[in-house]
Amino acid sequence: MTEAAIRSGKPRRPGRHNPPGQPRRRPNGLTPRQGELLSFIRSYSADRNGVSPTFDEMKDHLGLSSKSGISRMVAGMEERGAIRRLKNRARAIVVVEAVHA
């Protein structure tokens, strides 16, 4: 419990704590910003017969000033299994659809 919660006598609600420096996560493990990028990739690919957006297009869509932020987001999304990148191919991002049991 936090010191403030101890003093107030109110128990902290489980699952609501967000450690400093840690972004909030969606149920699928993505941050809200990664979820927004995933939606953009999905719709862009659907409109253009499976061709993924470039990092510049993703950067412009999210309003970022550099591609390094996109690179980190894409790497994080790949680690969490939301997307897959094909090696040695430009614009090769495949959205992995979750299987509901």
Backbone atoms as SQL, in Angstrom:
CREATE TABLE atoms (id INTEGER PRIMARY KEY, chain TEXT, resi INTEGER, resn TEXT, atom TEXT, x REAL, y REAL, z REAL);
INSERT INTO atoms VALUES
  (1, 'A', 1, 'MET', 'N', 0.835, -1.182, 0.000),
  (2, 'A', 1, 'MET', 'CA', 0.000, 0.000, 0.000),
  (3, 'A', 1, 'MET', 'C', 0.879, 1.244, 0.000),
  (4, 'A', 2, 'THR', 'N', 0.364, 2.261, -0.619),
  (5, 'A', 2, 'THR', 'CA', 1.113, 3.508, -0.617),
  (6, 'A', 2, 'THR', 'C', 0.947, 4.205, 0.717),
  (7, 'A', 3, 'GLU', 'N', 1.852, 5.100, 1.001),
  (8, 'A', 3, 'GLU', 'CA', 1.785, 5.834, 2.254),
  (9, 'A', 3, 'GLU', 'C', 0.498, 6.644, 2.355),
  (10, 'A', 4, 'ALA', 'N', 0.085, 7.240, 1.234),
  (11, 'A', 4, 'ALA', 'CA', -1.157, 8.027, 1.235),
  (12, 'A', 4, 'ALA', 'C', -2.367, 7.139, 1.507),
  (13, 'A', 5, 'ALA', 'N', -2.370, 5.927, 0.952),
  (14, 'A', 5, 'ALA', 'CA', -3.488, 5.006, 1.170),
  (15, 'A', 5, 'ALA', 'C', -3.532, 4.546, 2.621),
  (16, 'A', 6, 'ILE', 'N', -2.371, 4.356, 3.206),
  (17, 'A', 6, 'ILE', 'CA', -2.326, 3.942, 4.611),
  (18, 'A', 6, 'ILE', 'C', -2.888, 5.054, 5.486),
  (19, 'A', 7, 'ARG', 'N', -2.489, 6.299, 5.206),
  (20, 'A', 7, 'ARG', 'CA', -2.974, 7.424, 5.996),
  (21, 'A', 7, 'ARG', 'C', -4.470, 7.646, 5.814),
  (22, 'A', 8, 'SER', 'N', -4.978, 7.440, 4.608),
  (23, 'A', 8, 'SER', 'CA', -6.395, 7.693, 4.370),
  (24, 'A', 8, 'SER', 'C', -7.269, 6.538, 4.841),
  (25, 'A', 9, 'GLY', 'N', -6.675, 5.378, 5.052),
  (26, 'A', 9, 'GLY', 'CA', -7.439, 4.228, 5.497),
  (27, 'A', 9, 'GLY', 'C', -8.171, 3.522, 4.370),
  (28, 'A', 10, 'LYS', 'N', -7.985, 3.976, 3.126),
  (29, 'A', 10, 'LYS', 'CA', -8.649, 3.361, 1.990),
  (30, 'A', 10, 'LYS', 'C', -7.713, 2.338, 1.350),
  (31, 'A', 11, 'PRO', 'N', -8.205, 1.142, 1.141),
  (32, 'A', 11, 'PRO', 'CA', -7.355, 0.163, 0.467),
  (33, 'A', 11, 'PRO', 'C', -7.212, 0.514, -1.012),
  (34, 'A', 12, 'ARG', 'N', -6.066, 0.185, -1.548),
  (35, 'A', 12, 'ARG', 'CA', -5.810, 0.435, -2.957),
  (36, 'A', 12, 'ARG', 'C', -6.537, -0.624, -3.772),
  (37, 'A', 13, 'ARG', 'N', -7.168, -0.172, -4.875),
  (38, 'A', 13, 'ARG', 'CA', -7.881, -1.118, -5.730),
  (39, 'A', 13, 'ARG', 'C', -6.868, -1.948, -6.505),
  (40, 'A', 14, 'PRO', 'N', -7.004, -3.267, -6.496),
  (41, 'A', 14, 'PRO', 'CA', -6.071, -4.110, -7.234),
  (42, 'A', 14, 'PRO', 'C', -6.185, -3.890, -8.737),
  (43, 'A', 15, 'GLY', 'N', -5.050, -3.949, -9.420),
  (44, 'A', 15, 'GLY', 'CA', -5.047, -3.824, -10.864),
  (45, 'A', 15, 'GLY', 'C', -5.075, -2.394, -11.360),
  (46, 'A', 16, 'ARG', 'N', -5.163, -1.423, -10.472),
  (47, 'A', 16, 'ARG', 'CA', -5.241, -0.029, -10.892),
  (48, 'A', 16, 'ARG', 'C', -3.905, 0.687, -10.746),
  (49, 'A', 17, 'HIS', 'N', -2.949, 0.039, -10.117),
  (50, 'A', 17, 'HIS', 'CA', -1.660, 0.678, -9.878),
  (51, 'A', 17, 'HIS', 'C', -0.826, 0.661, -11.153),
  (52, 'A', 18, 'ASN', 'N', -0.237, 1.778, -11.475),
  (53, 'A', 18, 'ASN', 'CA', 0.621, 1.888, -12.642),
  (54, 'A', 18, 'ASN', 'C', 1.970, 2.424, -12.172),
  (55, 'A', 19, 'PRO', 'N', 3.010, 1.563, -12.100),
  (56, 'A', 19, 'PRO', 'CA', 4.307, 2.029, -11.610),
  (57, 'A', 19, 'PRO', 'C', 4.816, 3.205, -12.431),
  (58, 'A', 20, 'PRO', 'N', 5.514, 4.129, -11.794),
  (59, 'A', 20, 'PRO', 'CA', 6.037, 5.284, -12.531),
  (60, 'A', 20, 'PRO', 'C', 6.915, 4.844, -13.696),
  (61, 'A', 21, 'GLY', 'N', 6.728, 5.506, -14.827),
  (62, 'A', 21, 'GLY', 'CA', 7.526, 5.185, -16.006),
  (63, 'A', 21, 'GLY', 'C', 6.989, 4.024, -16.824),
  (64, 'A', 22, 'GLN', 'N', 5.979, 3.351, -16.333),
  (65, 'A', 22, 'GLN', 'CA', 5.397, 2.228, -17.059),
  (66, 'A', 22, 'GLN', 'C', 4.098, 2.662, -17.722),
  (67, 'A', 23, 'PRO', 'N', 3.980, 2.494, -19.054),
  (68, 'A', 23, 'PRO', 'CA', 2.731, 2.868, -19.718),
  (69, 'A', 23, 'PRO', 'C', 1.612, 1.912, -19.347),
  (70, 'A', 24, 'ARG', 'N', 0.393, 2.416, -19.357),
  (71, 'A', 24, 'ARG', 'CA', -0.752, 1.531, -19.108),
  (72, 'A', 24, 'ARG', 'C', -0.861, 0.539, -20.251),
  (73, 'A', 25, 'ARG', 'N', -1.280, -0.656, -19.957),
  (74, 'A', 25, 'ARG', 'CA', -1.363, -1.707, -20.955),
  (75, 'A', 25, 'ARG', 'C', -2.816, -2.095, -21.188),
  (76, 'A', 26, 'ARG', 'N', -3.095, -2.446, -22.427),
  (77, 'A', 26, 'ARG', 'CA', -4.405, -2.981, -22.774),
  (78, 'A', 26, 'ARG', 'C', -4.408, -4.468, -22.433),
  (79, 'A', 27, 'PRO', 'N', -5.579, -5.109, -22.459),
  (80, 'A', 27, 'PRO', 'CA', -5.627, -6.540, -22.156),
  (81, 'A', 27, 'PRO', 'C', -4.721, -7.382, -23.058),
  (82, 'A', 28, 'ASN', 'N', -4.494, -6.953, -24.303),
  (83, 'A', 28, 'ASN', 'CA', -3.632, -7.727, -25.190),
  (84, 'A', 28, 'ASN', 'C', -2.158, -7.420, -24.983),
  (85, 'A', 29, 'GLY', 'N', -1.825, -6.611, -23.973),
  (86, 'A', 29, 'GLY', 'CA', -0.445, -6.312, -23.653),
  (87, 'A', 29, 'GLY', 'C', 0.129, -5.106, -24.354),
  (88, 'A', 30, 'LEU', 'N', -0.642, -4.440, -25.202),
  (89, 'A', 30, 'LEU', 'CA', -0.159, -3.273, -25.926),
  (90, 'A', 30, 'LEU', 'C', -0.535, -1.996, -25.190),
  (91, 'A', 31, 'THR', 'N', 0.286, -0.974, -25.346),
  (92, 'A', 31, 'THR', 'CA', -0.058, 0.342, -24.806),
  (93, 'A', 31, 'THR', 'C', -1.148, 0.931, -25.697),
  (94, 'A', 32, 'PRO', 'N', -1.864, 1.929, -25.223),
  (95, 'A', 32, 'PRO', 'CA', -2.889, 2.560, -26.079),
  (96, 'A', 32, 'PRO', 'C', -2.307, 3.093, -27.394),
  (97, 'A', 33, 'ARG', 'N', -1.105, 3.638, -27.337),
  (98, 'A', 33, 'ARG', 'CA', -0.468, 4.173, -28.540),
  (99, 'A', 33, 'ARG', 'C', -0.115, 3.055, -29.517),
  (100, 'A', 34, 'GLN', 'N', 0.360, 1.908, -28.992),
  (101, 'A', 34, 'GLN', 'CA', 0.642, 0.754, -29.849),
  (102, 'A', 34, 'GLN', 'C', -0.645, 0.218, -30.460),
  (103, 'A', 35, 'GLY', 'N', -1.723, 0.233, -29.686),
  (104, 'A', 35, 'GLY', 'CA', -3.017, -0.196, -30.212),
  (105, 'A', 35, 'GLY', 'C', -3.486, 0.696, -31.344),
  (106, 'A', 36, 'GLU', 'N', -3.244, 1.999, -31.212),
  (107, 'A', 36, 'GLU', 'CA', -3.599, 2.946, -32.270),
  (108, 'A', 36, 'GLU', 'C', -2.773, 2.668, -33.524),
  (109, 'A', 37, 'LEU', 'N', -1.484, 2.398, -33.336),
  (110, 'A', 37, 'LEU', 'CA', -0.613, 2.090, -34.475),
  (111, 'A', 37, 'LEU', 'C', -1.029, 0.775, -35.130),
  (112, 'A', 38, 'LEU', 'N', -1.401, -0.215, -34.330),
  (113, 'A', 38, 'LEU', 'CA', -1.850, -1.497, -34.874),
  (114, 'A', 38, 'LEU', 'C', -3.110, -1.319, -35.716),
  (115, 'A', 39, 'SER', 'N', -4.041, -0.499, -35.256),
  (116, 'A', 39, 'SER', 'CA', -5.261, -0.233, -36.025),
  (117, 'A', 39, 'SER', 'C', -4.931, 0.449, -37.350),
  (118, 'A', 40, 'PHE', 'N', -3.982, 1.391, -37.311),
  (119, 'A', 40, 'PHE', 'CA', -3.573, 2.081, -38.531),
  (120, 'A', 40, 'PHE', 'C', -2.939, 1.096, -39.518),
  (121, 'A', 41, 'ILE', 'N', -2.049, 0.246, -39.033),
  (122, 'A', 41, 'ILE', 'CA', -1.395, -0.742, -39.909),
  (123, 'A', 41, 'ILE', 'C', -2.436, -1.664, -40.524),
  (124, 'A', 42, 'ARG', 'N', -3.381, -2.111, -39.697),
  (125, 'A', 42, 'ARG', 'CA', -4.428, -3.020, -40.174),
  (126, 'A', 42, 'ARG', 'C', -5.276, -2.372, -41.271),
  (127, 'A', 43, 'SER', 'N', -5.724, -1.133, -41.053),
  (128, 'A', 43, 'SER', 'CA', -6.582, -0.475, -42.040),
  (129, 'A', 43, 'SER', 'C', -5.789, -0.089, -43.288),
  (130, 'A', 44, 'TYR', 'N', -4.555, 0.352, -43.125),
  (131, 'A', 44, 'TYR', 'CA', -3.709, 0.723, -44.263),
  (132, 'A', 44, 'TYR', 'C', -3.485, -0.506, -45.149),
  (133, 'A', 45, 'SER', 'N', -3.152, -1.628, -44.535),
  (134, 'A', 45, 'SER', 'CA', -2.897, -2.857, -45.286),
  (135, 'A', 45, 'SER', 'C', -4.146, -3.347, -46.003),
  (136, 'A', 46, 'ALA', 'N', -5.295, -3.205, -45.360),
  (137, 'A', 46, 'ALA', 'CA', -6.550, -3.649, -45.982),
  (138, 'A', 46, 'ALA', 'C', -6.886, -2.797, -47.201),
  (139, 'A', 47, 'ASP', 'N', -6.605, -1.503, -47.120),
  (140, 'A', 47, 'ASP', 'CA', -6.902, -0.591, -48.230),
  (141, 'A', 47, 'ASP', 'C', -5.938, -0.745, -49.402),
  (142, 'A', 48, 'ARG', 'N', -4.752, -1.298, -49.150),
  (143, 'A', 48, 'ARG', 'CA', -3.723, -1.362, -50.188),
  (144, 'A', 48, 'ARG', 'C', -3.272, -2.792, -50.472),
  (145, 'A', 49, 'ASN', 'N', -4.182, -3.726, -50.425),
  (146, 'A', 49, 'ASN', 'CA', -3.930, -5.131, -50.786),
  (147, 'A', 49, 'ASN', 'C', -2.743, -5.752, -50.050),
  (148, 'A', 50, 'GLY', 'N', -2.669, -5.527, -48.758),
  (149, 'A', 50, 'GLY', 'CA', -1.652, -6.175, -47.942),
  (150, 'A', 50, 'GLY', 'C', -0.329, -5.446, -47.828),
  (151, 'A', 51, 'VAL', 'N', -0.178, -4.303, -48.463),
  (152, 'A', 51, 'VAL', 'CA', 1.065, -3.535, -48.361),
  (153, 'A', 51, 'VAL', 'C', 1.042, -2.746, -47.058),
  (154, 'A', 52, 'SER', 'N', 2.093, -2.870, -46.268),
  (155, 'A', 52, 'SER', 'CA', 2.179, -2.175, -44.988),
  (156, 'A', 52, 'SER', 'C', 2.630, -0.735, -45.180),
  (157, 'A', 53, 'PRO', 'N', 2.309, 0.135, -44.216),
  (158, 'A', 53, 'PRO', 'CA', 2.779, 1.524, -44.310),
  (159, 'A', 53, 'PRO', 'C', 4.276, 1.606, -44.027),
  (160, 'A', 54, 'THR', 'N', 4.903, 2.659, -44.516),
  (161, 'A', 54, 'THR', 'CA', 6.302, 2.901, -44.204),
  (162, 'A', 54, 'THR', 'C', 6.402, 3.501, -42.810),
  (163, 'A', 55, 'PHE', 'N', 7.604, 3.500, -42.241),
  (164, 'A', 55, 'PHE', 'CA', 7.793, 4.116, -40.932),
  (165, 'A', 55, 'PHE', 'C', 7.459, 5.605, -40.993),
  (166, 'A', 56, 'ASP', 'N', 7.756, 6.259, -42.120),
  (167, 'A', 56, 'ASP', 'CA', 7.416, 7.677, -42.267),
  (168, 'A', 56, 'ASP', 'C', 5.904, 7.885, -42.222),
  (169, 'A', 57, 'GLU', 'N', 5.152, 7.021, -42.879),
  (170, 'A', 57, 'GLU', 'CA', 3.689, 7.138, -42.869),
  (171, 'A', 57, 'GLU', 'C', 3.130, 6.881, -41.466),
  (172, 'A', 58, 'MET', 'N', 3.713, 5.911, -40.748),
  (173, 'A', 58, 'MET', 'CA', 3.283, 5.642, -39.379),
  (174, 'A', 58, 'MET', 'C', 3.598, 6.835, -38.481),
  (175, 'A', 59, 'LYS', 'N', 4.781, 7.406, -38.651),
  (176, 'A', 59, 'LYS', 'CA', 5.210, 8.576, -37.878),
  (177, 'A', 59, 'LYS', 'C', 4.250, 9.747, -38.098),
  (178, 'A', 60, 'ASP', 'N', 3.920, 10.001, -39.357),
  (179, 'A', 60, 'ASP', 'CA', 3.004, 11.097, -39.675),
  (180, 'A', 60, 'ASP', 'C', 1.611, 10.859, -39.103),
  (181, 'A', 61, 'HIS', 'N', 1.142, 9.614, -39.162),
  (182, 'A', 61, 'HIS', 'CA', -0.191, 9.292, -38.637),
  (183, 'A', 61, 'HIS', 'C', -0.268, 9.553, -37.134),
  (184, 'A', 62, 'LEU', 'N', 0.780, 9.184, -36.398),
  (185, 'A', 62, 'LEU', 'CA', 0.766, 9.359, -34.949),
  (186, 'A', 62, 'LEU', 'C', 1.232, 10.753, -34.519),
  (187, 'A', 63, 'GLY', 'N', 1.712, 11.547, -35.472),
  (188, 'A', 63, 'GLY', 'CA', 2.150, 12.893, -35.149),
  (189, 'A', 63, 'GLY', 'C', 3.483, 12.940, -34.417),
  (190, 'A', 64, 'LEU', 'N', 4.338, 11.966, -34.665),
  (191, 'A', 64, 'LEU', 'CA', 5.655, 11.946, -34.032),
  (192, 'A', 64, 'LEU', 'C', 6.651, 12.721, -34.885),
  (193, 'A', 65, 'SER', 'N', 7.758, 13.116, -34.265),
  (194, 'A', 65, 'SER', 'CA', 8.745, 13.909, -34.994),
  (195, 'A', 65, 'SER', 'C', 9.895, 13.075, -35.545),
  (196, 'A', 66, 'SER', 'N', 10.040, 11.829, -35.065),
  (197, 'A', 66, 'SER', 'CA', 11.125, 10.994, -35.587),
  (198, 'A', 66, 'SER', 'C', 10.668, 9.550, -35.732),
  (199, 'A', 67, 'LYS', 'N', 11.392, 8.818, -36.569),
  (200, 'A', 67, 'LYS', 'CA', 11.047, 7.424, -36.817),
  (201, 'A', 67, 'LYS', 'C', 11.538, 6.494, -35.714),
  (202, 'A', 68, 'SER', 'N', 12.402, 6.973, -34.828),
  (203, 'A', 68, 'SER', 'CA', 12.922, 6.106, -33.775),
  (204, 'A', 68, 'SER', 'C', 11.812, 5.654, -32.822),
  (205, 'A', 69, 'GLY', 'N', 10.843, 6.533, -32.575),
  (206, 'A', 69, 'GLY', 'CA', 9.701, 6.154, -31.733),
  (207, 'A', 69, 'GLY', 'C', 8.871, 5.058, -32.379),
  (208, 'A', 70, 'ILE', 'N', 8.703, 5.146, -33.692),
  (209, 'A', 70, 'ILE', 'CA', 7.971, 4.104, -34.430),
  (210, 'A', 70, 'ILE', 'C', 8.743, 2.796, -34.357),
  (211, 'A', 71, 'SER', 'N', 10.049, 2.872, -34.505),
  (212, 'A', 71, 'SER', 'CA', 10.880, 1.682, -34.450),
  (213, 'A', 71, 'SER', 'C', 10.723, 0.964, -33.107),
  (214, 'A', 72, 'ARG', 'N', 10.724, 1.729, -32.014),
  (215, 'A', 72, 'ARG', 'CA', 10.544, 1.127, -30.687),
  (216, 'A', 72, 'ARG', 'C', 9.149, 0.534, -30.531),
  (217, 'A', 73, 'MET', 'N', 8.131, 1.242, -31.029),
  (218, 'A', 73, 'MET', 'CA', 6.755, 0.719, -30.927),
  (219, 'A', 73, 'MET', 'C', 6.601, -0.580, -31.712),
  (220, 'A', 74, 'VAL', 'N', 7.136, -0.596, -32.925),
  (221, 'A', 74, 'VAL', 'CA', 7.027, -1.791, -33.764),
  (222, 'A', 74, 'VAL', 'C', 7.769, -2.955, -33.104),
  (223, 'A', 75, 'ALA', 'N', 8.944, -2.699, -32.542),
  (224, 'A', 75, 'ALA', 'CA', 9.692, -3.758, -31.859),
  (225, 'A', 75, 'ALA', 'C', 8.911, -4.296, -30.660),
  (226, 'A', 76, 'GLY', 'N', 8.284, -3.403, -29.895),
  (227, 'A', 76, 'GLY', 'CA', 7.480, -3.825, -28.751),
  (228, 'A', 76, 'GLY', 'C', 6.266, -4.630, -29.173),
  (229, 'A', 77, 'MET', 'N', 5.628, -4.208, -30.261),
  (230, 'A', 77, 'MET', 'CA', 4.461, -4.940, -30.758),
  (231, 'A', 77, 'MET', 'C', 4.867, -6.326, -31.254),
  (232, 'A', 78, 'GLU', 'N', 6.051, -6.412, -31.848),
  (233, 'A', 78, 'GLU', 'CA', 6.536, -7.703, -32.325),
  (234, 'A', 78, 'GLU', 'C', 6.858, -8.621, -31.143),
  (235, 'A', 79, 'GLU', 'N', 7.466, -8.078, -30.087),
  (236, 'A', 79, 'GLU', 'CA', 7.767, -8.869, -28.885),
  (237, 'A', 79, 'GLU', 'C', 6.502, -9.418, -28.241),
  (238, 'A', 80, 'ARG', 'N', 5.427, -8.660, -28.289),
  (239, 'A', 80, 'ARG', 'CA', 4.163, -9.089, -27.675),
  (240, 'A', 80, 'ARG', 'C', 3.325, -9.969, -28.596),
  (241, 'A', 81, 'GLY', 'N', 3.809, -10.194, -29.810),
  (242, 'A', 81, 'GLY', 'CA', 3.120, -11.097, -30.722),
  (243, 'A', 81, 'GLY', 'C', 1.966, -10.489, -31.484),
  (244, 'A', 82, 'ALA', 'N', 1.844, -9.160, -31.483),
  (245, 'A', 82, 'ALA', 'CA', 0.742, -8.507, -32.193),
  (246, 'A', 82, 'ALA', 'C', 1.013, -8.431, -33.689),
  (247, 'A', 83, 'ILE', 'N', 2.299, -8.322, -34.044),
  (248, 'A', 83, 'ILE', 'CA', 2.679, -8.265, -35.459),
  (249, 'A', 83, 'ILE', 'C', 3.870, -9.193, -35.679),
  (250, 'A', 84, 'ARG', 'N', 4.147, -9.422, -36.936),
  (251, 'A', 84, 'ARG', 'CA', 5.321, -10.204, -37.329),
  (252, 'A', 84, 'ARG', 'C', 5.987, -9.452, -38.464),
  (253, 'A', 85, 'ARG', 'N', 7.296, -9.343, -38.418),
  (254, 'A', 85, 'ARG', 'CA', 8.038, -8.675, -39.489),
  (255, 'A', 85, 'ARG', 'C', 8.781, -9.733, -40.290),
  (256, 'A', 86, 'LEU', 'N', 8.700, -9.602, -41.598),
  (257, 'A', 86, 'LEU', 'CA', 9.389, -10.529, -42.482),
  (258, 'A', 86, 'LEU', 'C', 10.784, -9.985, -42.767),
  (259, 'A', 87, 'LYS', 'N', 11.771, -10.820, -42.636),
  (260, 'A', 87, 'LYS', 'CA', 13.153, -10.386, -42.817),
  (261, 'A', 87, 'LYS', 'C', 13.464, -10.092, -44.281),
  (262, 'A', 88, 'ASN', 'N', 14.360, -9.138, -44.475),
  (263, 'A', 88, 'ASN', 'CA', 14.877, -8.780, -45.796),
  (264, 'A', 88, 'ASN', 'C', 13.808, -8.327, -46.787),
  (265, 'A', 89, 'ARG', 'N', 12.723, -7.757, -46.277),
  (266, 'A', 89, 'ARG', 'CA', 11.675, -7.243, -47.159),
  (267, 'A', 89, 'ARG', 'C', 11.207, -5.898, -46.634),
  (268, 'A', 90, 'ALA', 'N', 11.086, -4.949, -47.534),
  (269, 'A', 90, 'ALA', 'CA', 10.585, -3.631, -47.152),
  (270, 'A', 90, 'ALA', 'C', 9.069, -3.700, -46.967),
  (271, 'A', 91, 'ARG', 'N', 8.562, -2.920, -46.040),
  (272, 'A', 91, 'ARG', 'CA', 7.120, -2.852, -45.767),
  (273, 'A', 91, 'ARG', 'C', 6.513, -4.216, -45.454),
  (274, 'A', 92, 'ALA', 'N', 7.244, -5.051, -44.780),
  (275, 'A', 92, 'ALA', 'CA', 6.782, -6.417, -44.528),
  (276, 'A', 92, 'ALA', 'C', 6.367, -6.586, -43.069),
  (277, 'A', 93, 'ILE', 'N', 5.230, -6.015, -42.723),
  (278, 'A', 93, 'ILE', 'CA', 4.649, -6.174, -41.393),
  (279, 'A', 93, 'ILE', 'C', 3.336, -6.914, -41.551),
  (280, 'A', 94, 'VAL', 'N', 3.195, -8.011, -40.834),
  (281, 'A', 94, 'VAL', 'CA', 1.977, -8.814, -40.897),
  (282, 'A', 94, 'VAL', 'C', 1.298, -8.742, -39.531),
  (283, 'A', 95, 'VAL', 'N', 0.035, -8.353, -39.518),
  (284, 'A', 95, 'VAL', 'CA', -0.728, -8.306, -38.276),
  (285, 'A', 95, 'VAL', 'C', -1.151, -9.730, -37.920),
  (286, 'A', 96, 'VAL', 'N', -0.823, -10.137, -36.702),
  (287, 'A', 96, 'VAL', 'CA', -1.173, -11.479, -36.231),
  (288, 'A', 96, 'VAL', 'C', -2.530, -11.379, -35.557),
  (289, 'A', 97, 'GLU', 'N', -3.496, -12.072, -36.089),
  (290, 'A', 97, 'GLU', 'CA', -4.843, -12.052, -35.524),
  (291, 'A', 97, 'GLU', 'C', -4.915, -13.006, -34.346),
  (292, 'A', 98, 'ALA', 'N', -5.506, -12.559, -33.264),
  (293, 'A', 98, 'ALA', 'CA', -5.663, -13.397, -32.081),
  (294, 'A', 98, 'ALA', 'C', -6.738, -14.443, -32.330),
  (295, 'A', 99, 'VAL', 'N', -6.485, -15.657, -31.865),
  (296, 'A', 99, 'VAL', 'CA', -7.438, -16.743, -32.005),
  (297, 'A', 99, 'VAL', 'C', -8.247, -16.813, -30.723),
  (298, 'A', 100, 'HIS', 'N', -9.559, -16.671, -30.849),
  (299, 'A', 100, 'HIS', 'CA', -10.433, -16.731, -29.674),
  (300, 'A', 100, 'HIS', 'C', -10.931, -18.152, -29.497),
  (301, 'A', 101, 'ALA', 'N', -10.727, -18.712, -28.306),
  (302, 'A', 101, 'ALA', 'CA', -11.153, -20.094, -28.055),
  (303, 'A', 101, 'ALA', 'C', -12.526, -20.148, -27.467);
